[in-house]
Amino acid sequence: FEVGFKGEFLDNRLRTNIAVFRSEFSDEQKSVALPTGGWKVENVGSSTYDGVEFDATAAITDSLQLSVSYATLWHDYDEWIDPSTGQDVTDLRELIVPENDFNIDVDYRFPDFGLGTLFLNVNFARRGESSTPLNLTIPDVERYSSTPDFNLLNFRLTLKDIALGSDHHRLTVAAWGKNLTDEEYLNLAY
């Protein structure tokens, strides 16, 4: 279920989107950590995700654009029956979902200098803590099965539309850097 709003304002120089949603799953399957180590795919029963997403893009000038986005998510297991015992373990399971993710993008088109069009993009992203499904009966399971929140700073400098002899042949070259602050972060918790 989702309800949202999209709008353009200030002579289309500001575009906004907001959505509030609920996703209900039944017979959901997840990779679950085993108490003895390793993983297995398990039917986790049913769960509900609630969330809010917002983004806005503003053309500050004809050459400068700013984009921001924000998302938050909440999760509850509604029912989880352990397939090996038939026991209701709903209260012993948890999923950590990102509660405060956001991105900020700054795009700048440099004045024409005759060789092509030069663009700069700088991006800052924050990703909230997340996890695989947690079996709360396993000691320290959150420490071993979750990815802590982290921040990334990236850039891309692109020179495009470089003429190659005729109007029909163009070249684009780019240089980029990811994680410029050299922050260590996990892609997968296990």
C-alpha positions, 0 to 999 in steps of 0.5 A: 500500500502506498500514498504519495505526492509528486510536484513541480514548483518555481517554474519547474526548478523544484521537483519533489516526491514523497511516499508513505508505504506499507508492504505486507509479506506472507510466506517470506523466505530469508537466509537465516544464521544457524546457532552452530554456524552457517546459513539456511533458507527458511520460511519466516512466515509473515512480516510488515515493512512501513516506510517513508521516502522523500526526494527533491531536486532543485535547479539552483542555477542553469548550471547547478543542481542539488538533489536530496533524498531521505528514506526510513523503514520499520519492520515487524515479524508478524508470525514466524513458526520454526519449521523444525519444531513448529514453535512460534518464535516470532518474539525471538526474531528481529530484523534491523532495517535502515532507519535513516538513509539519505543522499545529497548530490551536487551536479555542476556543469562548467562554462563552455571552454570549447573542448566539450562539456565538463560536469562535476558530481559530488555525492554524499550518502549515509546508509543506516544499520541493517541486518540479516534476520536475527535469532535472538537466542544466539549470543552476540547475534547482532554483532555478527549479523548486522552491518553498522551504519556508514557514510560515503563521499564520492565524486565524478568528473566527466568531459563529454561531447568531445568532437572526433573529426565530425559532428557524428563522432563524440567521445566521453571521458570520466574520472571518479573516486568512491569513498574519498574519506576511506571509511571502512564498511561492511557490504555483507554481515555474516 
